[in-house]
Amino acid sequence: MSIIIPVYNNDRFVEKCIRSVVEQTYNNLQIIIVNDGSTDGSYDIIKRLAEEDCRIDVINQENKGVSAARNAGLEHAKGDYLTFVDGDDYISSDYIYNLMQCALENHAEMVITGLTMVRLDESVVRRIIPGEYIRFEHEEWTFRLSAVAAHMYETELWRRHNVRFHEGERGEDMPVSLFFSGICERISILQKADYYYVQHEESAMHSFKKQDKSFLPYNALESTIVCLKNVGVRNSKDFHELFVLRIMASMINIAKGATKEEIRDLSEYIHRIIAEYYPECGKNPYTRINSGLDIPFMQRVAVKVLISADKRGVLFSLLKFMCR
């Protein structure tokens, strides 16, 4: 089992993160830590802990971003399965054992589990525990939990399809999760929330919202769509389409505070993706507000509004109102 940990200036958190991985009850681990050009004390902490545990492999590189760091880790992954832990998060002691048990018992290509959002003092903000996954009927949790840190994968799938994170854009998890949700025929759910996502000002969720909106995952999403059309979506095509629409609805939410030019770019991008790849998405039964899927009401509304606004030619006007 390979665990990839990208680290950039996480000296306040990284020791807790690494120790939570080292102390797993499942100990047949390859722990790959990618120091992505940290300028604080992160590398000194990583080096010290690596000297204590021979299972830790350390990769040093100049700062290129989390996607490049994860890609560097993927090149060195040797385990039959792999997962990711961010350098400011931590996991419970049985996290990997439970993932492996679920994968082996169900012969799963991918396991989706939940996460717990916590504050710096470890108080719980929110727990997200996934519901059922039924192929062709209930696949919604593949996009309701699209963070790769909440997934475990067969490593061979990444090699066979040469899957990598798109560098230079944010929201890098969503297109990768979209790809695997389309090609994995054996997906299992682990109904636990033993990954602890630490909420702080430098965490991914907060920093993402502060980014230049031109770094939204435009290229990554479209290249994933094209790749899936070439290799073939093996699960529900309606759910695949819904996943894409959910990603674009998420882009709108993230674009709050964007400039008029950025909003125009986003509206033109969404219109083109729908027109080129999903012109009949309005007929998708899962885009109905009363679809019966395990999706929060406002997320169902967001997709329906996006489709309607694009069809009526008022998407740019809607986005200007929503993103102000």
Phi, psi and omega in degrees: 000127180252133176242123183256124183238104174280137183228127172218112177049053180247033188297340178284340190237337196293328180294316177299319179300307185294318180297325178294332178278315181299326186268018177297144176290334171270113191251001178277076190237146163249115184256108184257113179252121181254108177277107188270061176068036180300142179247002176260211182268014185300315184296321179299320178293314180300313182300316180297315181290328178293328178290339181272342187218115184290350179282349183271123172253130182250131176243127176253134176212160175293159185295117180231355181104165186295326180297313179295324179295315178296321178298320177298320177295321179299325180296337184253358184291129182243348183286161176292331177236160177215156173209178184232144171226126178285151189293349177251007179252180176207167184229156178287163187295334181259009186304307183289320178303314182293321176298315182294318178300316180297317181295314184290320180294329184251005183051042188280142171276331178215139175242132177251129178232179184262183178213158178242123176274127183230156174276177181299332179273010178075005175290144187277129174271314184194143172249135176241111180247121185292149174272201187285154171241120175235115184304133180072356180237311180225088180250013190293337182285350174292333177250343174290332172237082185264000178289128183295339178292342177262015181233151167235139187232152164293126182298326184300330179296321179294322180287314184300320184259003179052049181279131176218159176282140181283121183274147178094000178228159175260175184069032188293338182290320190298312179296325178295315178296323176301316181297309184291329177294336180274329188254344181278117180274345180234096180246131179239155179249132171251109188276067175223170179222061188260011170261127185253110181268114186274121180272119175204173188295334181261002182291163186302318184296321181284315183292328179303316184292342181267355185286154168305127186291348176291350180267012173300155190282056181298306183292319182297317181294312183293320179295327177291318177302313181296317180299316180293327176293328180284316183273339179095128174283121186266348177252202185294124176291330177293318177292322176303312180299318178297321178301313180299315179297323177295321178297316181291325175295324176294323177301321179297317180297319181289334185282008178301131182089003180290158177286167179300321180294320179293322178294319178296317178301317181294316181295321178292323178296311181299316180299317182293318179299315179296314183295320185278323190245331186224054185295340181256021186297337178296341180267357181294120184297335182280353176272357177289143180298327180260038184292341182083007179279158179276070182227134179306145186305315184293331176289323176295318178297318182301318179292316181297318180294320179301312180297315182294317181295321178294317180298324183273356178075023182243022184298317181298317179297319179297315182296322177301319179290316185287330188262003184289000000 
